[in-house]
Amino acid sequence: MITPNQRKIIRLLIKIRAFYLYEHFRCVRVGAKPRFQWLLNWLLDRQVVDDWHHAPACPANHWCRMSLVLQRCTCGAEKHKIK
């Protein structure tokens, strides 16, 4: 999941139209224009990911580190994690 400071950066980049939002499996995802793809890749590398098995439509599914996680888990994987 991204940090609050990274969320502010993403909001700013969306406002100046360097990043854009799109829908994938009923979840909001972030894409980047070609000149800013390196910044999106940097954010993807820095985000903390979990090892839980989320449902495909869960907003916390990071698709093998290919998308930014903007929201918490809604599928129950967080609740049923193995301790």
C-alpha positions in Angstrom: 0.0 0.0 0.0 1.2 3.5 -0.8 2.1 6.0 1.9 0.2 9.3 2.5 3.0 11.3 1.0 3.1 9.1 -2.1 -0.7 9.6 -2.3 -0.2 13.4 -2.4 2.4 13.0 -5.2 0.0 10.9 -7.2 -2.8 13.4 -6.7 -0.6 16.2 -8.0 0.6 14.1 -11.0 -3.0 13.3 -11.9 -3.9 17.0 -11.6 -1.2 18.0 -14.1 -2.2 15.0 -16.3 1.1 13.1 -16.0 -0.8 10.1 -14.5 -4.3 9.0 -15.3 -6.9 6.7 -13.7 -8.6 3.8 -15.3 -10.9 1.0 -14.1 -9.7 -2.7 -14.1 -11.9 -5.4 -12.5 -14.1 -2.7 -10.9 -11.0 -1.2 -9.1 -9.3 2.1 -9.8 -5.8 1.8 -11.2 -3.1 4.3 -12.0 -1.4 4.6 -15.3 1.3 7.0 -16.5 2.0 8.8 -19.7 5.2 7.6 -21.5 7.5 10.3 -20.1 6.4 9.6 -16.5 6.5 5.8 -16.7 9.8 5.8 -14.8 8.1 7.6 -11.9 5.3 5.1 -11.8 7.9 2.2 -11.8 9.7 3.9 -8.9 6.5 4.1 -6.9 5.7 0.4 -7.7 9.1 -0.6 -6.5 8.8 1.4 -3.3 5.3 0.2 -2.3 5.0 -2.4 0.5 3.1 -5.5 -0.6 1.7 -8.4 1.3 1.8 -12.1 0.6 -2.0 -12.6 1.0 -4.1 -14.1 -1.8 -6.6 -11.4 -2.7 -9.6 -11.9 -4.9 -9.3 -10.5 -8.5 -11.7 -7.6 -7.8 -10.2 -6.7 -4.4 -8.7 -3.2 -4.4 -5.7 -4.5 -2.4 -4.7 -6.9 -5.1 -1.3 -5.7 -6.5 -1.2 -8.2 -9.4 2.3 -9.3 -8.7 3.6 -5.8 -8.1 2.2 -4.5 -11.4 -0.3 -2.0 -9.9 -0.4 0.5 -7.0 -2.6 -0.4 -4.0 -4.7 2.6 -3.2 -7.3 1.0 -0.8 -7.5 -1.6 1.9 -8.6 -5.2 1.4 -12.3 -5.9 1.0 -12.2 -9.6 0.1 -11.3 -11.0 3.5 -7.7 -12.1 2.8 -6.5 -9.7 5.5 -8.9 -11.1 8.0 -8.0 -14.7 7.2 -4.2 -14.4 7.1 -2.2 -17.2 8.5 -0.4 -16.2 11.7 
